[in-house]
Amino acid sequence: MSERTVIPFGPQHPVLPEPIHLDLVMEDERVVQAIPQLGFIHRGLERLVKTRDYMHFVYVTERICGICSFGHSYGYSQTIERLMGIEVPMRAEYLRVIWFELSRIHSHLLWMGLAADSFGYENLFYQCWRLRERVLDIFEKTTGGRVILSACNVGGVNYDIDNSELAGISQIIQKLKRDAKPLIKALVKDRSIKDRLVGSGYLSQEDAVKLSIVGPFARASGVEEDIRMFGVGGYGELAEFKPQTSTQGDNYARVAVRCNELLQSCDIICEMIDKIPDGPICEKPKGNPPEAQGIGRVEQPRGEVVYYVKGNGTRFLERFRIRTPTSQNVAGMVQLLQGCELSEVPLNILTIDPCISCTER
Amino acid sequence: MSSFSLFGTSLKNLFSKPATKMYPAKPFEPFEATRGHVSIDIEKCILCGLCHRSCPVGAITVVREDKSWSIDALRCITCNDCVSRCPVSCLTMEVQYMPIAIGESISTFVKPEPKEEPEVEAEAGSEEEAELEAETEVEAEAEPE
């Protein structure tokens, strides 16, 4: 047996957009064990729930993470609505799905760019981020914010999009889908990318189930699981929804699953815009959250997020807790890193799409 | 498998317009809905204090005795809550972002004394104030220790 050395990886590393530290126990070039360490950006946002009105807290949940911003406000609002028994107007549900799927597109394009950058494909990186800009422009045009939308609130949404503007968005999305296809073709068919991705970072379906992996990471290993398929909120109005899965379980499969999800999100947005009903966009909540507990689940771009809220009859909640996808997926990431080469480490970390801000709150 | 898969896209980009805006040669044009900063038409303001209480970050302060309305630009998160709640629509969301603050970031506006028909305005104001005061009391009870 050769001598073991420990290489510290992160919290500052070119491949990591957010800080996570890993102690890589090496035997020559091979990783024997990876020990993750979190806690660099803990902000104590969950604790703030005791000092903020439940209607105001939605602005705090938005700031948990910049990329999943709309998803967090959506999930929190949905959970509070369930707790208080608020019926959300149908138009608001449709608008929420449209914004949520737009944020999935922008998150996946961002990730595709970062992944392309990590294996040295600068051209693809810039192309992906250029497409993402169109989605951010839609956000700014409809809500006034590019990243923090402040569009979702308990009881509905804050902004309406008129039907002519929705038709314009539908056209932009169809064009985006057309323009994304050559990039997706490059990502899944290009020889240099395939050489790098196929077969590396393998996670079996059994391991994925055992470690409770969620999101595209699990779906790439053949776990057919997506919260959207249960039809909660506006997703119940979709004619058909099938989770995008792959059976290969390697880095290549994870790229392919996200590419398919991007195209699927474009279709969902166009379908929602075609079917959107007229009507009010907000049902003002009356009273305070009751003394009870509520749970809500939302499929974020990175996977399932669970929200737990506990009310105490006042306008301040007693407890708020989130279980984020990355806190589940870190276990799978450690599994991927065991036995891989040092040069594969950055890519293996990136393909699970870690979001450390969400995880630490 | 294919090589040079982005060759077509690259060729297209070579002969198309630049994707970025030529700032500062061309001025930056924000969208109509862009949330830049909150501004106030202080003459229209009835100093009801709804914006003060609805602000999630406590950036707005209304002092009725001094007839003043002030905003801390560094605390403001431009959530649009105050603008949507203002009963007399004296608050507006401007599209331009605030310039970089140097030193003091709080801007205060003082309501000028009314010149014409002071009686009518005062009546309307007092009615609303009474309603709002009742509301404040209810909310104050719900406040935890």
Boltz contact constraints between the chains, C-beta under 6 A:
constraints:
  - contact:
      token1: [A, 56]
      token2: [B, 56]
      max_distance: 6.0
  - contact:
      token1: [A, 59]
      token2: [B, 56]
      max_distance: 6.0
  - contact:
      token1: [A, 59]
      token2: [B, 79]
      max_distance: 6.0
  - contact:
      token1: [A, 123]
      token2: [B, 6]
      max_distance: 6.0
  - contact:
      token1: [A, 130]
      token2: [B, 19]
      max_distance: 6.0
  - contact:
      token1: [A, 140]
      token2: [B, 31]
      max_distance: 6.0
  - contact:
      token1: [A, 140]
      token2: [B, 34]
      max_distance: 6.0
  - contact:
      token1: [A, 141]
      token2: [B, 31]
      max_distance: 6.0
  - contact:
      token1: [A, 144]
      token2: [B, 33]
      max_distance: 6.0
  - contact:
      token1: [A, 144]
      token2: [B, 34]
      max_distance: 6.0
  - contact:
      token1: [A, 144]
      token2: [B, 35]
      max_distance: 6.0
  - contact:
      token1: [A, 145]
      token2: [B, 35]
      max_distance: 6.0
  - contact:
      token1: [A, 150]
      token2: [B, 79]
      max_distance: 6.0
  - contact:
      token1: [A, 182]
      token2: [B, 9]
      max_distance: 6.0
  - contact:
      token1: [A, 185]
      token2: [B, 5]
      max_distance: 6.0
  - contact:
      token1: [A, 186]
      token2: [B, 5]
      max_distance: 6.0
  - contact:
      token1: [A, 186]
      token2: [B, 6]
      max_distance: 6.0
  - contact:
      token1: [A, 189]
      token2: [B, 2]
      max_distance: 6.0
  - contact:
      token1: [A, 190]
      token2: [B, 5]
      max_distance: 6.0
  - contact:
      token1: [A, 191]
      token2: [B, 1]
      max_distance: 6.0
  - contact:
      token1: [A, 191]
      token2: [B, 3]
      max_distance: 6.0
  - contact:
      token1: [A, 314]
      token2: [B, 142]
      max_distance: 6.0
  - contact:
      token1: [A, 315]
      token2: [B, 142]
      max_distance: 6.0
